[in-house]
Structures are given as structure tokens and as C-alpha cells.
Amino acid sequence: MEADYETQDNVTGALARERVHEDLKVLIHDAEELIKATAGEMSERAKTARERLSAGLERAKVTCLDLQERGMVQAKVAAAKADTVIRDHPYESLGISFGLGLLIGVLVTRR
């Protein structure tokens, strides 16, 4: 039972990270567009705000790259676990693959 909760937490965490990653990409794009649009003459207050936005943008880019790297690492770990299970139970894996292939074939040929 514990493994089920652990898996569910991992899936939920992965989905949350993916949403944050996508939101960060959109935010980065919008911030870059805003910085380009306000490149002309500005007041001192606007210049300060622009500098702060640029610094925040750099931090967001670093965070976005970090999230992307974590996702890659987790995918490699999941692939390694799947490989271990398949190697430990080759006939069961083959049976499951055959059954799923058969089911998909039946569903695809159905009208």
C-alpha cells in the first residue's frame, strides 16, 4: 500500500513541476517582450523596475532549466526501474505486452 501512495505522490509532484515549468516559460517570454518594448527613454523609476524585472527573469530562466533537468533525471530513473522489472520478470512482461497489443489491435479494427 505504501508504494501506491509513493507513486501517486511522485506523479502529482511531476505534474505540478511540469505546470510550473510551462508557466515559467510563458512568464520568461512575456518578460522578455516587455523588456524589449520598454527599451526607449524612461523615467528613473521605470528603469529601476526594468532592472529588477531583468534580474528576476534571469532567476526564472535558471529555475526553468533546473526543473527541466530534474524531469530528465526522473525519466532516466523511471526507465531504469522499468528495465529492472522487465529483466526480473521477462515472461510476465512479454505476456502483458502481448495482451495489450492484442487489446489495442481489437480496438483499432473495431468499427
Residue frames as a rotation matrix with the C-alpha (Angstrom) as fourth column:
MET 1
0.561 0.828 0.000 0.00
0.828 -0.561 0.000 0.00
0.000 0.000 -1.000 0.00
GLU 2
0.351 -0.497 -0.794 2.84
0.245 -0.769 0.590 2.41
-0.904 -0.402 -0.148 0.74
ALA 3
-0.677 -0.642 0.360 4.22
0.480 -0.014 0.877 2.04
-0.559 0.766 0.318 -2.78
ASP 4
-0.034 0.751 0.659 0.87
0.974 -0.122 0.190 3.15
0.223 0.649 -0.728 -4.21
TYR 5
0.824 0.312 -0.472 0.90
0.463 -0.852 0.244 6.35
-0.326 -0.420 -0.847 -2.18
GLU 6
-0.044 -0.932 -0.359 4.52
0.192 -0.360 0.913 6.96
-0.980 -0.029 0.195 -3.08
THR 7
-0.624 -0.139 0.769 3.80
0.757 0.139 0.639 6.52
-0.196 0.980 0.019 -6.77
GLN 8
0.413 0.860 0.301 0.78
0.886 -0.456 0.087 8.80
0.212 0.230 -0.950 -6.57
ASP 9
0.665 -0.240 -0.707 2.85
0.256 -0.816 0.518 11.48
-0.701 -0.526 -0.482 -4.81
ASN 10
-0.445 -0.891 0.093 5.55
0.343 -0.074 0.936 11.18
-0.827 0.449 0.339 -7.47
VAL 11
-0.363 0.401 0.841 3.01
0.921 0.018 0.389 11.55
0.141 0.916 -0.376 -10.28
THR 12
0.729 0.664 -0.166 1.34
0.684 -0.711 0.161 14.52
-0.011 -0.230 -0.973 -8.59
GLY 13
0.346 -0.699 -0.626 4.71
0.178 -0.606 0.775 16.15
-0.921 -0.380 -0.086 -7.99
ALA 14
-0.615 -0.585 0.529 5.76
0.591 0.102 0.800 15.56
-0.522 0.805 0.283 -11.59
LEU 15
0.073 0.734 0.676 2.55
0.950 -0.258 0.177 17.14
0.304 0.629 -0.716 -12.90
ALA 16
0.830 0.202 -0.520 2.98
0.427 -0.830 0.359 20.13
-0.359 -0.520 -0.775 -10.61
ARG 17
-0.100 -0.950 -0.295 6.59
0.232 -0.311 0.922 20.57
-0.967 0.023 0.252 -11.74
GLU 18
-0.533 -0.051 0.845 5.51
0.837 0.118 0.535 20.35
-0.128 0.992 -0.020 -15.37
ARG 19
0.548 0.799 0.249 2.85
0.808 -0.582 0.090 23.05
0.217 0.152 -0.964 -14.84
VAL 20
0.655 -0.386 -0.649 5.35
0.191 -0.747 0.637 25.30
-0.731 -0.541 -0.415 -13.07
HIS 21
-0.418 -0.862 0.287 7.85
0.477 0.060 0.877 24.71
-0.773 0.503 0.386 -15.87
GLU 22
-0.219 0.428 0.877 5.32
0.950 -0.113 0.292 25.68
0.224 0.897 -0.382 -18.53
ASP 23
0.818 0.542 -0.192 4.21
0.575 -0.778 0.253 28.75
-0.013 -0.317 -0.948 -16.54
LEU 24
0.274 -0.812 -0.516 7.83
0.224 -0.468 0.855 29.83
-0.935 -0.350 0.054 -16.15
LYS 25
-0.552 -0.470 0.689 8.43
0.751 0.078 0.655 29.52
-0.362 0.879 0.310 -19.89
VAL 26
0.263 0.741 0.618 5.41
0.868 -0.462 0.184 31.74
0.421 0.487 -0.765 -20.59
LEU 27
0.850 0.027 -0.525 6.50
0.369 -0.742 0.559 34.23
-0.375 -0.669 -0.641 -17.93
ILE 28
-0.148 -0.984 -0.100 10.02
0.439 -0.155 0.885 34.37
-0.886 0.087 0.455 -19.36
HIS 29
-0.430 0.043 0.902 8.69
0.898 -0.077 0.432 35.00
0.088 0.996 -0.006 -22.86
ASP 30
0.606 0.754 0.251 6.32
0.703 -0.656 0.274 37.74
0.371 0.011 -0.928 -21.68
ALA 31
0.663 -0.423 -0.618 9.02
0.323 -0.583 0.746 39.41
-0.675 -0.694 -0.250 -19.57
GLU 32
-0.430 -0.854 0.292 11.47
0.638 -0.059 0.767 39.41
-0.638 0.516 0.571 -22.48
GLU 33
-0.128 0.481 0.867 8.84
0.897 -0.316 0.308 41.02
0.423 0.818 -0.391 -24.70
LEU 34
0.855 0.461 -0.239 8.15
0.518 -0.726 0.452 43.67
0.035 -0.510 -0.859 -22.05
ILE 35
0.231 -0.860 -0.456 11.84
0.389 -0.348 0.853 44.46
-0.892 -0.374 0.254 -21.69
LYS 36
-0.575 -0.422 0.701 12.20
0.792 -0.070 0.606 44.83
-0.206 0.904 0.374 -25.47
ALA 37
0.213 0.784 0.583 9.11
0.842 -0.450 0.298 47.06
0.496 0.427 -0.756 -25.66
THR 38
0.963 0.174 -0.208 10.38
0.265 -0.763 0.590 49.42
-0.056 -0.623 -0.780 -22.93
ALA 39
0.191 -0.979 0.068 13.91
0.971 0.198 0.133 49.83
-0.144 0.041 0.989 -24.28
GLY 40
0.123 -0.110 0.986 13.44
0.551 -0.819 -0.160 53.55
0.825 0.564 -0.040 -25.13
GLU 41
-0.674 -0.347 0.652 13.55
-0.196 -0.767 -0.611 56.63
0.712 -0.540 0.449 -22.91
MET 42
0.257 0.744 -0.617 12.10
0.558 0.407 0.723 56.06
0.789 -0.530 -0.310 -19.45
SER 43
0.614 -0.003 0.789 11.90
-0.572 -0.691 0.442 57.63
0.544 -0.723 -0.426 -16.03
GLU 44
-0.475 -0.847 0.238 14.29
-0.759 0.258 -0.597 56.57
0.444 -0.465 -0.766 -13.28
ARG 45
-0.156 0.515 0.843 11.55
-0.763 0.479 -0.434 54.58
-0.627 -0.711 0.318 -11.56
ALA 46
0.846 0.482 -0.228 10.79
-0.502 0.574 -0.647 52.66
-0.181 0.662 0.728 -14.77
LYS 47
0.204 -0.866 -0.457 14.50
-0.635 0.239 -0.735 51.94
0.745 0.440 -0.501 -15.26
THR 48
-0.574 -0.382 0.724 14.74
-0.817 0.325 -0.476 50.53
-0.053 -0.865 -0.499 -11.74
ALA 49
0.297 0.783 0.547 11.69
-0.617 0.595 -0.516 48.35
-0.729 -0.184 0.659 -12.30
ARG 50
0.796 -0.049 -0.603 13.13
-0.541 0.388 -0.746 47.17
0.270 0.921 0.282 -15.61
GLU 51
-0.268 -0.962 -0.050 16.41
-0.754 0.242 -0.611 46.21
0.600 -0.126 -0.790 -13.94
ARG 52
-0.431 0.185 0.883 14.55
-0.734 0.497 -0.463 44.26
-0.524 -0.848 -0.078 -11.24
LEU 53
0.691 0.723 0.003 12.50
-0.548 0.526 -0.650 42.51
-0.472 0.447 0.760 -13.91
SER 54
0.440 -0.614 -0.655 15.67
-0.650 0.285 -0.704 41.58
0.619 0.736 -0.273 -15.79
ALA 55
-0.611 -0.676 0.412 17.20
-0.765 0.369 -0.529 40.11
0.205 -0.638 -0.742 -12.62
GLY 56
-0.079 0.687 0.722 14.02
-0.622 0.532 -0.574 38.16
-0.779 -0.494 0.386 -11.88
LEU 57
0.764 0.329 -0.556 13.95
-0.645 0.349 -0.680 36.95
-0.029 0.877 0.479 -15.46
GLU 58
-0.124 -0.899 -0.419 17.46
-0.736 0.366 -0.569 35.52
0.665 0.238 -0.707 -15.12
ARG 59
-0.683 -0.067 0.727 16.47
-0.652 0.504 -0.567 33.70
-0.329 -0.861 -0.388 -11.92
ALA 60
0.377 0.903 0.206 13.36
-0.615 0.410 -0.674 32.31
-0.693 0.127 0.710 -13.64
LYS 61
0.523 -0.264 -0.810 15.49
-0.733 0.345 -0.586 31.02
0.434 0.901 -0.013 -16.53
VAL 62
-0.607 -0.792 0.061 17.79
-0.686 0.484 -0.544 29.22
0.402 -0.372 -0.837 -14.09
THR 63
-0.416 0.551 0.723 14.81
-0.586 0.445 -0.677 27.71
-0.695 -0.706 0.138 -12.27
CYS 64
0.620 0.675 -0.399 13.25
-0.718 0.284 -0.636 26.62
-0.316 0.681 0.661 -15.56
LEU 65
0.105 -0.683 -0.723 16.46
-0.713 0.455 -0.534 24.86
0.694 0.571 -0.439 -16.61
ASP 66
-0.769 -0.380 0.514 16.71
-0.639 0.466 -0.612 23.20
-0.007 -0.799 -0.602 -13.20
LEU 67
0.056 0.886 0.460 13.14
-0.627 0.390 -0.674 21.86
-0.777 -0.251 0.578 -13.47
GLN 68
0.659 0.151 -0.736 13.85
-0.734 0.339 -0.588 20.57
0.160 0.929 0.335 -16.95
GLU 69
-0.348 -0.877 -0.330 16.99
-0.680 0.479 -0.555 18.75
0.645 0.031 -0.763 -15.77
ARG 70
-0.623 0.188 0.759 15.12
-0.637 0.441 -0.632 17.22
-0.454 -0.878 -0.155 -12.82
GLY 71
0.494 0.868 -0.056 12.48
-0.696 0.356 -0.624 15.90
-0.521 0.347 0.779 -15.21
MET 72
0.374 -0.445 -0.813 15.17
-0.704 0.435 -0.562 14.27
0.604 0.783 -0.151 -17.33
VAL 73
-0.710 -0.663 0.236 16.76
-0.638 0.465 -0.613 12.65
0.297 -0.586 -0.754 -14.29
GLN 74
-0.270 0.697 0.664 13.41
-0.634 0.390 -0.667 11.32
-0.725 -0.601 0.337 -13.11
ALA 75
0.675 0.495 -0.548 12.69
-0.735 0.378 -0.564 9.91
-0.072 0.783 0.618 -16.57
LYS 76
-0.113 -0.805 -0.583 16.04
-0.658 0.500 -0.563 8.09
0.744 0.320 -0.586 -16.53
VAL 77
-0.780 -0.128 0.613 15.30
-0.600 0.430 -0.674 6.67
-0.177 -0.894 -0.412 -13.06
ALA 78
0.210 0.943 0.258 11.86
-0.687 0.330 -0.647 5.50
-0.696 -0.042 0.717 -14.18
ALA 79
0.566 -0.068 -0.822 13.34
-0.729 0.425 -0.537 3.88
0.386 0.902 0.191 -17.29
ALA 80
-0.552 -0.826 -0.112 15.94
-0.629 0.501 -0.595 2.10
0.548 -0.258 -0.796 -15.14
LYS 81
-0.516 0.452 0.728 13.21
-0.615 0.396 -0.682 0.81
-0.596 -0.799 0.074 -12.80
ALA 82
0.589 0.765 -0.261 11.17
-0.716 0.344 -0.607 -0.44
-0.374 0.545 0.750 -15.77
ASP 83
0.169 -0.630 -0.758 14.25
-0.723 0.444 -0.529 -2.16
0.670 0.638 -0.380 -17.18
THR 84
-0.775 -0.471 0.420 14.88
-0.625 0.477 -0.618 -3.86
0.091 -0.742 -0.665 -13.84
VAL 85
-0.074 0.845 0.530 11.29
-0.627 0.374 -0.683 -5.11
-0.776 -0.383 0.502 -13.59
ILE 86
0.688 0.326 -0.648 11.35
-0.725 0.349 -0.594 -6.42
0.032 0.878 0.477 -17.16
ARG 87
-0.189 -0.846 -0.499 14.66
-0.663 0.485 -0.570 -8.21
0.724 0.223 -0.652 -16.58
ASP 88
-0.770 -0.071 0.634 13.41
-0.598 0.425 -0.679 -9.69
-0.221 -0.902 -0.370 -13.29
HIS 89
-0.135 0.829 0.543 10.10
0.016 0.550 -0.835 -10.88
-0.991 -0.104 -0.088 -14.82
PRO 90
-0.834 -0.298 -0.465 10.67
-0.399 -0.256 0.880 -11.41
-0.381 0.920 0.094 -18.57
TYR 91
-0.837 0.537 0.108 7.78
0.501 0.672 0.545 -13.83
0.220 0.510 -0.831 -19.22
GLU 92
-0.041 0.834 -0.550 5.26
0.825 -0.282 -0.489 -11.75
-0.563 -0.474 -0.677 -17.31
SER 93
-0.279 -0.148 -0.949 6.40
-0.195 -0.959 0.207 -8.64
-0.940 0.243 0.239 -19.20
LEU 94
-0.983 -0.105 -0.152 6.08
-0.173 0.228 0.958 -10.45
-0.066 0.968 -0.243 -22.51
GLY 95
-0.548 0.837 -0.015 2.58
0.836 0.548 0.039 -11.66
0.041 0.009 -0.999 -21.60
ILE 96
0.056 0.548 -0.835 1.43
0.506 -0.736 -0.449 -8.20
-0.861 -0.397 -0.318 -20.59
SER 97
-0.571 -0.345 -0.744 2.88
-0.409 -0.666 0.623 -6.68
-0.711 0.661 0.239 -23.77
PHE 98
-0.967 0.241 0.079 1.16
0.210 0.585 0.783 -9.33
0.143 0.774 -0.617 -25.89
GLY 99
-0.260 0.927 -0.269 -2.16
0.936 0.174 -0.307 -8.77
-0.237 -0.332 -0.913 -24.11
LEU 100
-0.012 0.219 -0.976 -2.01
0.132 -0.967 -0.219 -5.01
-0.991 -0.131 -0.018 -24.50
GLY 101
-0.829 -0.344 -0.442 -1.06
-0.386 -0.221 0.896 -5.35
-0.406 0.912 0.050 -28.17
LEU 102
-0.793 0.595 0.133 -3.97
0.588 0.689 0.423 -7.69
0.160 0.413 -0.896 -28.74
LEU 103
-0.010 0.807 -0.590 -6.38
0.803 -0.345 -0.486 -5.33
-0.596 -0.478 -0.645 -26.96
ILE 104
-0.255 -0.150 -0.955 -5.17
-0.254 -0.943 0.216 -2.32
-0.933 0.297 0.202 -28.96
GLY 105
-0.986 -0.141 -0.086 -5.45
-0.124 0.291 0.949 -4.34
-0.108 0.946 -0.305 -32.18
VAL 106
-0.474 0.880 0.034 -9.03
0.880 0.474 0.007 -5.32
-0.010 0.034 -0.999 -31.40
LEU 107
0.121 0.532 -0.838 -9.97
0.522 -0.752 -0.402 -1.74
-0.844 -0.388 -0.369 -30.51
VAL 108
-0.537 -0.402 -0.742 -8.36
-0.360 -0.686 0.632 -0.31
-0.763 0.606 0.224 -33.64
THR 109
-0.992 0.121 -0.024 -10.07
0.033 0.449 0.893 -2.77
0.119 0.885 -0.450 -36.01
ARG 110
-0.374 0.908 -0.190 -13.47
0.796 0.209 -0.568 -2.27
-0.475 -0.364 -0.801 -34.36
ARG 111
-0.742 0.171 0.648 -15.87
0.381 -0.688 0.618 -0.04
0.551 0.705 0.446 -36.22
